Amino acid sequence: MKKINTEVAVIGAGPGGYAAAFRAADLGKSVTLIDKNADLGGVCLNRGCIPSKALLHLARVLREAEDAGKMGISFQAPEIDLEKVKSWKNRVVTRLNKGVAHLAKLRNVTVVRGTARFGSAAELTVETAEGELKLGFDHCIIATGSRPAWLPNLPKPDDRLMDSTGALELASIPQRLLVIGGGYIGLELGSAYQAFGAEVSVVEFMPTLLPGADADLVKPLQVQLKKSFSRILLSTKVTAVVPKSNCLTVTLSDGGESINEDFDKILVSVGRRPNTDRLGLEKIGVGISDRGFIITDEKRQTNIPGIYAIGDITGDPMLAHKATAEGKVAAEVIAGLPAAFDPAAIPAVIFTDPEIAWAGLTETRCQEMNIPYQKAEFPWSASGRALTLGRSEGKTKVLGSPETGRILGIGIVGPGAGDLIAEGVLAMEMGADMEDVGLTIHPHPTLSETIGNAAEVFTGSVTDLPAQ
């Protein structure tokens, strides 16, 4: 049995894990990065964020080509070579894999491929292809991420029942696809499959799509999805799935009458669960919440000295950029720097078409917490840039303190919302008020103008809308 020691052990090489490892190495620590997969990058790079966005880009291209017909430019019906699509997607992922591996090498980060489990609060046992490895450490950062949740009443295994990982493999495009779950993963992948030719139906147990997002931001997306998807069934649950030789028969119930429908494939997208159950955490007494998340403080420290946790395993929001920020904090705390995870806002983005993005407080959250707020919004129907794109359905809204005008939240729906939201996050981090944003000169004609315009609506100085 081989034994080695390191100052910092990082379990999991996703966006949070490799960011933590690289930051710790940059701060002079000896670092060992452990991951069970051959390729670094975790779920986000290999089986989530990156491949899904690659497919969504192609879906957007197909829609833009179709929409161009309304502007006087027509194209022939597209021919989709699924093998070439998969090859291109895989090349994107591979390029990023190599990039992460190269950065690890440049920093002299030791990479161990295997499955880690705590033997004590100072040692890991790592099962590798070459055998068992004992890894002693001074500090350990747990960054093992999450995996797709599954409904207990669904049969397994069956290749026609997919989670997000299986869907991204693009084994085939079914004629009829049922997406179980109206959250961001289901809607993003459902949109991609629809663009590639599938008839997509969505069933959601809750009464709204994208629970957690404000309804007014979801509405333009829902209008578009109703046009492109076959059906969207809200307040409905799947009570049974019966595999047959030529289809999957699904029983759907809205609380009243149940109906049976046949589908060729099903995408199960009902959330994610933290990977905390296979680490031996109970052996060293790490605190776990009733939902299975590791409990940490603002320094990402668990209740066990020297053991830190970051990313999906510490709770919502389960976002790669949150994990990255937390990973850097943990590394800096270990290095003795005065770091803490205390963001003013964490942006969320739904990469559908149109995109939805928000940061800070939502209207729903303000109402739940009885926080006074004033809303101002700028419709993209008044944006010259949006009109030149043929995309006037969007809008930008800001929430501010009625007393001070300080920005409490921002929400955007429309193409490029995910890129635009960063301005709002920066404004909140810097404690800006609406006047600060409204007086900031934005380039014309751009969609970014709508953020300044919304702030001007708040302050009553907008000139691109009728006087109020």
C-alpha positions as CSV (number, residue, x, y, z in Angstrom):
1,M,0.0,0.0,0.0
2,K,1.4,3.4,-1.0
3,K,1.3,6.3,1.4
4,I,1.9,10.0,0.5
5,N,1.3,13.3,2.3
6,T,0.1,16.7,1.1
7,E,-0.7,20.0,2.7
8,V,-4.1,20.4,0.9
9,A,-6.2,17.5,-0.4
10,V,-9.1,18.4,-2.7
11,I,-11.7,15.8,-3.4
12,G,-13.5,16.5,-6.7
13,A,-12.1,18.2,-9.8
14,G,-15.1,20.2,-10.9
15,P,-15.1,24.0,-11.2
16,G,-15.0,24.4,-7.4
17,G,-12.5,21.7,-6.8
18,Y,-9.9,22.7,-9.4
19,A,-10.3,26.4,-8.6
20,A,-9.6,25.6,-4.9
21,A,-6.6,23.4,-5.8
22,F,-5.1,26.0,-8.2
23,R,-5.6,28.9,-5.8
24,A,-4.0,26.9,-2.9
25,A,-1.1,26.0,-5.2
26,D,-0.7,29.7,-6.2
27,L,-0.5,30.5,-2.5
28,G,2.4,28.2,-2.0
29,K,0.7,25.0,-0.7
30,S,1.4,21.5,-1.9
31,V,-1.8,20.2,-3.3
32,T,-3.3,16.9,-4.3
33,L,-6.4,16.9,-6.4
34,I,-8.5,13.7,-6.4
35,D,-11.2,12.8,-8.9
36,K,-12.8,9.5,-9.8
37,N,-13.0,10.4,-13.5
38,A,-10.2,10.2,-16.1
39,D,-11.0,13.8,-17.3
40,L,-10.9,16.8,-15.0
41,G,-13.6,19.4,-14.9
42,G,-16.4,17.6,-13.1
43,V,-20.0,17.4,-14.1
44,C,-20.1,21.0,-15.3
45,L,-17.5,20.6,-17.9
46,N,-18.0,17.0,-18.9
47,R,-21.7,16.3,-18.4
48,G,-23.5,19.6,-17.7
49,C,-22.9,23.3,-18.3
50,I,-20.5,23.1,-21.2
51,P,-22.0,20.3,-23.4
52,S,-25.5,21.6,-22.8
53,K,-24.6,25.1,-23.8
54,A,-22.9,23.8,-26.9
55,L,-26.2,22.1,-28.0
56,L,-28.2,25.2,-27.0
57,H,-26.0,27.3,-29.2
58,L,-26.9,25.1,-32.2
59,A,-30.6,25.2,-31.2
60,R,-30.4,29.0,-31.2
61,V,-28.8,29.0,-34.7
62,L,-31.6,26.9,-36.0
63,R,-34.2,29.3,-34.5
64,E,-32.4,32.4,-35.9
65,A,-32.3,30.8,-39.3
66,E,-36.0,30.2,-39.1
67,D,-36.8,33.7,-37.8
68,A,-34.7,35.3,-40.6
69,G,-37.5,34.3,-43.0
70,K,-39.7,36.9,-41.4
71,M,-37.1,39.5,-42.3
72,G,-36.8,38.5,-45.9
73,I,-34.0,36.0,-45.9
74,S,-34.9,32.3,-46.3
75,F,-32.8,29.2,-45.9
76,Q,-33.3,25.7,-47.0
77,A,-34.5,23.3,-44.4
78,P,-31.4,22.3,-42.3
79,E,-29.9,18.9,-42.4
80,I,-28.7,17.7,-39.0
81,D,-25.8,15.3,-38.9
82,L,-26.1,14.0,-35.3
83,E,-22.7,12.3,-35.4
84,K,-21.0,15.6,-36.4
85,V,-23.0,17.5,-33.7
86,K,-21.7,15.0,-31.1
87,S,-18.2,15.2,-32.4
88,W,-18.2,19.0,-32.3
89,K,-19.6,19.0,-28.7
90,N,-17.1,16.5,-27.6
91,R,-14.2,18.5,-29.1
92,V,-15.3,21.5,-27.1
93,V,-15.3,19.4,-23.9
94,T,-12.0,17.8,-24.7
95,R,-10.3,21.1,-25.4
96,L,-11.4,22.4,-22.0
97,N,-10.4,19.1,-20.3
98,K,-6.9,19.5,-21.7
99,G,-6.8,23.1,-20.5
100,V,-7.6,22.2,-16.9
101,A,-5.1,19.3,-16.9
102,H,-2.4,21.7,-18.3
103,L,-3.1,24.3,-15.6
104,A,-2.8,21.6,-13.0
105,K,0.6,20.5,-14.4
106,L,1.9,24.1,-14.6
107,R,1.1,24.5,-10.9
108,N,2.6,21.2,-9.9
109,V,-0.7,20.0,-8.5
110,T,-0.6,16.2,-8.0
111,V,-3.6,14.6,-9.7
112,V,-4.8,11.3,-8.3
113,R,-7.6,9.5,-10.2
114,G,-9.6,7.4,-7.8
115,T,-12.4,7.3,-5.3
116,A,-11.7,8.9,-1.9
117,R,-13.0,8.0,1.5
118,F,-12.1,9.4,4.9
119,G,-10.1,7.1,7.2
120,S,-9.7,9.8,9.8
121,A,-9.8,13.6,10.0
122,A,-6.2,13.6,8.7
123,E,-6.1,10.8,6.2
124,L,-8.0,9.6,3.0
125,T,-8.1,6.2,1.5
126,V,-8.1,6.5,-2.3
127,E,-9.1,3.5,-4.4
128,T,-7.2,3.8,-7.7
129,A,-6.7,1.6,-10.7
130,E,-3.2,0.7,-9.3
131,G,-4.5,-0.1,-5.9
132,E,-5.2,1.5,-2.5
133,L,-3.5,4.8,-1.6
134,K,-3.3,6.4,1.8
135,L,-3.2,10.2,1.6
136,G,-2.3,12.2,4.7
137,F,-3.3,15.8,4.7
138,D,-3.2,19.0,6.8
139,H,-6.3,20.4,5.2
140,C,-9.0,18.8,3.0
141,I,-11.5,20.6,0.8
142,I,-14.5,18.4,-0.2
143,A,-15.9,19.3,-3.6
144,T,-17.7,16.2,-4.8
145,G,-20.6,18.0,-6.3
146,S,-24.0,16.4,-7.0
147,R,-25.8,13.9,-9.2
148,P,-29.2,13.8,-10.8
149,A,-32.1,12.9,-8.6
150,W,-34.4,10.1,-9.6
151,L,-38.1,9.4,-9.1
152,P,-38.6,6.2,-7.0
153,N,-41.6,5.0,-9.1
154,L,-39.6,4.9,-12.4
155,P,-38.3,1.7,-13.7
156,K,-34.5,1.2,-14.1
157,P,-32.5,0.3,-16.0
158,D,-33.9,1.3,-19.4
159,D,-31.9,3.2,-22.0
160,R,-35.1,5.1,-23.0
161,L,-35.2,6.6,-19.5
162,M,-32.5,9.3,-19.4
163,D,-31.1,11.7,-16.8
164,S,-29.3,14.8,-17.9
165,T,-26.1,12.9,-18.4
166,G,-27.7,10.4,-20.7
167,A,-29.5,13.1,-22.6
168,L,-26.2,14.9,-23.4
169,E,-24.9,11.7,-25.0
170,L,-27.3,12.3,-27.9
171,A,-27.6,8.6,-28.7
172,S,-30.6,9.4,-30.8
173,I,-33.4,12.0,-31.3
174,P,-36.7,10.5,-30.4
175,Q,-39.9,11.3,-32.2
176,R,-41.7,11.8,-28.8
177,L,-39.8,13.0,-25.8
178,L,-41.3,13.6,-22.3
179,V,-39.4,15.8,-20.0
180,I,-40.3,15.3,-16.3
181,G,-39.5,18.5,-14.5
182,G,-40.0,22.1,-15.6
183,G,-36.7,23.4,-14.0
184,Y,-33.8,24.9,-15.9
185,I,-32.1,21.6,-16.8
186,G,-35.3,20.1,-18.3
187,L,-36.2,23.2,-20.2
188,E,-32.7,23.7,-21.6
189,L,-32.3,20.1,-22.8
190,G,-35.9,19.9,-23.9
191,S,-35.3,23.0,-26.1
192,A,-32.2,21.4,-27.6
193,Y,-34.0,18.2,-28.4
194,Q,-37.0,20.1,-29.9
195,A,-34.6,22.0,-32.2
196,F,-33.1,18.7,-33.4
197,G,-36.5,17.4,-34.3
198,A,-38.2,15.8,-31.3
199,E,-41.8,16.5,-30.3
200,V,-41.3,17.6,-26.7
201,S,-43.8,17.5,-23.9
202,V,-43.0,18.8,-20.4
203,V,-44.8,17.7,-17.2
204,E,-44.2,19.7,-14.0
205,F,-45.6,18.9,-10.5
206,M,-45.6,22.6,-9.5
207,P,-48.1,25.1,-10.9
208,T,-45.4,27.1,-12.6
209,L,-42.3,26.5,-14.7
210,L,-39.0,27.5,-13.2
211,P,-40.1,27.7,-9.6
212,G,-38.0,30.3,-7.9
213,A,-37.9,32.8,-10.8
214,D,-40.4,35.6,-10.9
215,A,-43.4,34.8,-13.0
216,D,-43.1,37.9,-15.2
217,L,-39.7,36.8,-16.3
218,V,-40.8,33.3,-17.0
219,K,-43.9,34.5,-19.0
220,P,-42.0,35.4,-22.3
221,L,-40.2,32.1,-22.2
222,Q,-43.4,30.1,-21.5
223,V,-45.1,31.9,-24.5
224,Q,-42.2,30.7,-26.8
225,L,-42.1,27.2,-25.4
226,K,-45.9,26.8,-25.9
227,K,-45.2,27.4,-29.6
228,S,-42.3,25.0,-29.9
229,F,-43.2,22.3,-27.4
230,S,-46.1,19.9,-28.0
231,R,-47.5,20.4,-24.5
232,I,-46.6,21.9,-21.1
233,L,-48.6,20.2,-18.3
234,L,-48.4,22.0,-15.0
235,S,-49.7,20.8,-11.6
236,T,-49.3,17.3,-13.0
237,K,-47.3,14.3,-11.8
238,V,-46.1,11.1,-13.3
239,T,-47.7,8.2,-11.4
240,A,-46.4,5.3,-13.5
241,V,-44.2,4.4,-16.4
242,V,-44.6,1.0,-18.1
243,P,-41.9,0.0,-20.6
244,K,-43.2,-1.7,-23.7
245,S,-41.3,-3.0,-26.7
246,N,-42.0,0.0,-28.9
247,C,-42.7,2.8,-26.4
248,L,-42.9,3.9,-22.7
249,T,-46.5,4.3,-21.5
250,V,-46.8,7.1,-19.0
251,T,-49.6,7.7,-16.6
252,L,-50.2,11.4,-15.9
253,S,-52.4,12.8,-13.2
254,D,-53.4,16.4,-12.4
255,G,-55.1,15.4,-9.2
256,G,-58.3,14.5,-11.0
257,E,-58.5,12.2,-14.0
258,S,-55.5,10.2,-15.1
259,I,-54.4,9.8,-18.7
260,N,-52.0,7.4,-20.4
261,E,-49.6,8.7,-23.1
262,D,-46.9,6.9,-25.1
263,F,-43.4,8.3,-25.5
264,D,-40.2,7.1,-27.2
265,K,-37.9,8.5,-24.5
266,I,-38.2,10.2,-21.2
267,L,-35.8,12.8,-19.7
268,V,-36.0,12.8,-15.9
269,S,-35.0,16.2,-14.6
270,V,-36.3,16.5,-11.0
271,G,-33.3,18.2,-9.3
272,R,-30.0,17.0,-8.0
273,R,-28.8,15.4,-4.8
274,P,-25.4,16.0,-3.1
275,N,-22.6,13.4,-3.3
276,T,-22.1,13.2,0.4
277,D,-23.1,9.7,1.1
278,R,-20.0,7.8,0.0
279,L,-17.2,9.7,1.6
280,G,-17.2,8.2,5.1
281,L,-18.2,11.6,6.6
282,E,-20.0,9.8,9.5
283,K,-16.7,8.3,10.5
284,I,-15.1,11.6,11.3
285,G,-18.4,13.4,12.4
286,V,-18.8,16.0,9.7
287,G,-22.1,17.8,10.3
288,I,-24.8,17.0,7.7
289,S,-28.2,18.7,7.2
290,D,-31.4,16.7,7.0
291,R,-31.3,17.2,3.2
292,G,-27.8,15.6,3.1
293,F,-25.8,18.8,2.6
294,I,-22.5,19.5,4.5
295,I,-22.9,22.3,7.0
296,T,-20.2,25.0,6.7
297,D,-19.6,28.6,7.9
298,E,-18.7,31.6,5.8
299,K,-15.1,30.4,5.6
300,R,-16.3,27.1,4.1
301,Q,-15.1,25.3,7.3
302,T,-17.1,22.3,8.6
303,N,-17.4,21.5,12.3
304,I,-14.2,19.4,12.0
305,P,-11.1,21.5,12.1
306,G,-9.1,21.4,8.8
307,I,-12.1,19.9,6.8
308,Y,-13.8,22.3,4.3
309,A,-16.7,21.9,1.9
310,I,-17.7,23.8,-1.2
311,G,-20.1,23.7,-4.1
312,D,-23.3,21.6,-4.6
313,I,-22.6,19.5,-1.4
314,T,-23.1,22.6,0.7
315,G,-26.6,23.5,-0.6
316,D,-28.4,25.8,-2.9
317,P,-27.9,27.4,-5.3
318,M,-26.2,24.5,-7.1
319,L,-24.2,26.7,-9.5
320,A,-20.7,26.2,-10.9
321,H,-19.7,29.9,-10.4
322,K,-20.8,29.7,-6.7
323,A,-18.6,26.6,-6.3
324,T,-15.6,28.4,-7.9
325,A,-16.0,31.4,-5.6
326,E,-16.3,29.2,-2.6
327,G,-13.3,27.1,-3.6
328,K,-11.1,30.2,-3.8
329,V,-12.3,31.3,-0.3
330,A,-11.5,27.9,1.2
331,A,-8.0,28.0,-0.3
332,E,-7.3,31.5,0.9
333,V,-8.6,30.7,4.4
334,I,-6.2,27.7,4.5
335,A,-3.4,30.0,3.5
336,G,-4.2,32.4,6.3
337,L,-5.8,35.1,4.3
338,P,-8.8,37.1,5.7
339,A,-11.3,35.5,3.3
340,A,-15.0,34.7,3.6
341,F,-17.9,33.8,1.3
342,D,-20.3,36.7,1.7
343,P,-21.6,37.7,-1.7
344,A,-24.1,40.5,-2.2
345,A,-25.7,38.5,-5.0
346,I,-25.2,35.2,-6.9
347,P,-26.5,35.4,-10.5
348,A,-28.7,32.6,-11.9
349,V,-29.1,32.0,-15.6
350,I,-31.5,29.9,-17.6
351,F,-29.9,29.3,-21.0
352,T,-33.1,28.8,-22.9
353,D,-34.3,31.0,-25.8
354,P,-35.1,33.6,-24.5
355,E,-32.6,33.4,-21.7
356,I,-33.7,34.4,-18.1
357,A,-31.2,35.8,-15.6
358,W,-31.6,37.3,-12.2
359,A,-29.5,38.3,-9.2
360,G,-30.2,39.6,-5.7
361,L,-33.7,39.6,-4.4
362,T,-36.6,38.6,-6.5
363,E,-40.1,40.0,-6.1
364,T,-41.3,36.7,-4.7
365,R,-38.5,36.7,-2.1
366,C,-39.2,40.3,-1.1
367,Q,-42.8,39.5,-0.6
368,E,-42.0,36.4,1.4
369,M,-39.6,38.3,3.7
370,N,-41.7,41.5,3.9
371,I,-38.9,43.6,2.4
372,P,-40.2,46.9,1.1
373,Y,-39.2,47.4,-2.6
374,Q,-40.0,49.5,-5.6
375,K,-40.0,48.0,-9.1
376,A,-39.0,49.6,-12.3
377,E,-38.8,47.9,-15.7
378,F,-37.9,48.7,-19.3
379,P,-39.6,46.7,-22.0
380,W,-37.4,45.6,-24.9
381,S,-40.1,46.7,-27.3
382,A,-38.7,50.2,-26.7
383,S,-35.1,49.0,-27.3
384,G,-33.7,49.8,-30.7
385,R,-31.2,47.0,-30.5
386,A,-33.8,44.4,-29.5
387,L,-35.9,45.5,-32.5
388,T,-33.0,45.1,-34.9
389,L,-32.6,41.6,-33.6
390,G,-36.3,40.8,-34.0
391,R,-36.5,40.1,-30.3
392,S,-38.8,42.6,-28.6
393,E,-40.4,40.1,-26.2
394,G,-37.8,40.7,-23.5
395,K,-37.6,43.1,-20.6
396,T,-35.2,44.3,-17.9
397,K,-36.5,45.0,-14.4
398,V,-34.8,46.4,-11.3
399,L,-35.9,46.3,-7.6
400,G,-34.7,49.0,-5.3
401,S,-35.1,50.3,-1.8
402,P,-38.0,52.9,-1.8
403,E,-36.0,55.0,0.8
404,T,-32.5,54.9,-0.5
405,G,-32.7,53.7,-4.1
406,R,-30.1,51.1,-3.4
407,I,-30.4,48.1,-5.8
408,L,-31.9,45.1,-4.3
409,G,-32.3,42.9,-7.3
410,I,-32.3,42.7,-11.1
411,G,-34.0,40.4,-13.5
412,I,-33.7,40.1,-17.3
413,V,-35.5,38.0,-19.9
414,G,-34.3,38.0,-23.5
415,P,-31.4,36.9,-25.7
416,G,-28.1,37.4,-23.9
417,A,-29.6,37.9,-20.5
418,G,-26.9,35.7,-19.0
419,D,-24.2,38.0,-20.3
420,L,-26.0,41.2,-19.3
421,I,-26.7,40.2,-15.6
422,A,-23.1,40.7,-14.6
423,E,-23.6,44.5,-14.6
424,G,-26.3,44.2,-12.0
425,V,-24.2,41.8,-9.8
426,L,-21.3,44.3,-9.9
427,A,-23.6,47.2,-9.0
428,M,-25.0,45.3,-6.0
429,E,-21.5,44.2,-4.8
430,M,-20.4,47.9,-4.9
431,G,-23.5,49.1,-3.1
432,A,-24.7,51.2,-6.1
433,D,-28.0,52.9,-6.2
434,M,-30.3,53.4,-9.1
435,E,-29.0,56.9,-9.8
436,D,-25.4,55.4,-10.2
437,V,-26.6,53.0,-12.8
438,G,-28.9,55.5,-14.5
439,L,-26.1,58.0,-14.9
440,T,-23.7,55.4,-16.2
441,I,-23.4,56.0,-20.0
442,H,-24.2,52.8,-21.8
443,P,-23.3,52.2,-25.5
444,H,-26.0,52.7,-28.1
445,P,-27.6,50.7,-29.6
446,T,-27.1,47.7,-27.2
447,L,-29.2,45.5,-25.0
448,S,-27.1,46.7,-22.0
449,E,-28.8,50.1,-22.4
450,T,-31.9,48.5,-21.0
451,I,-30.3,48.2,-17.6
452,G,-29.6,51.9,-17.5
453,N,-33.0,52.6,-18.9
454,A,-34.7,50.5,-16.1
455,A,-32.7,52.5,-13.5
456,E,-33.9,55.7,-15.1
457,V,-37.5,54.5,-14.9
458,F,-36.9,54.0,-11.2
459,T,-35.5,57.6,-10.7
460,G,-38.0,59.1,-13.1
461,S,-35.5,60.4,-15.5
462,V,-36.1,58.0,-18.5
463,T,-36.6,59.7,-21.9
464,D,-37.1,56.5,-24.0
465,L,-40.6,56.0,-22.6
466,P,-43.5,58.3,-22.1
467,A,-43.3,60.6,-19.1
468,Q,-44.9,59.0,-16.0
